[in-house]
Amino acid sequence: MSTATSSLEQADPSEATVSMPLGHGRRLAADAVCLLHIGVVGFVMTCWALPIAPLWWLMLALAPLMHLQWRMNDDRCLLSDLETHLRRMPPPEAATPDPERTFIGRLLRPVFGPVPMSVVDGLSYGVLWASFSGCAARLAAG
């Protein structure tokens, strides 16, 4: 397994709280959720640049739903929660948000080091709505 993938599995190996080993199926399911999450992030970041108008419409529907889901789930993504559950990691505490327990925070750490939660949130919402705006502008331009 590559270093990038293993860094996504657990924020800090010294804080391993897995009570029992993961079965092969559970690990595969968690890895599949992680890959799906990477795909969603990639889509959100690039869909405005793709020359496919139906994808722009998809983004116009997806962005408000993602925003609503994050707000209803204490700024956490359901895919992050599912991966955390599958890897048998303890769920993040809503009262003490930790960027190391967020998908975007774990993606940014190898490049930028530890990133404050305010940056993770700002980047997540900013990219989402910038892409939404880019798709809307492309649709409006015809």
DAPELIN-V889158 format. One record per run of one state. SS is the DSSP state (h for helix, s for strand, l for the rest). FROM is the first residue (numbers start at 1). TO is the last residue. If there is no record, write none. Layout:
SS;FROM;TO / SS;FROM;TO
This chain:
l;1;2 / h;3;9 / l;10;12 / h;13;15 / l;16;23 / h;24;49 / l;50;52 / h;53;72 / l;73;77 / h;78;86 / l;87;98 / h;99;101 / l;102;102 / h;103;112 / l;113;116 / h;117;141 / l;142;142
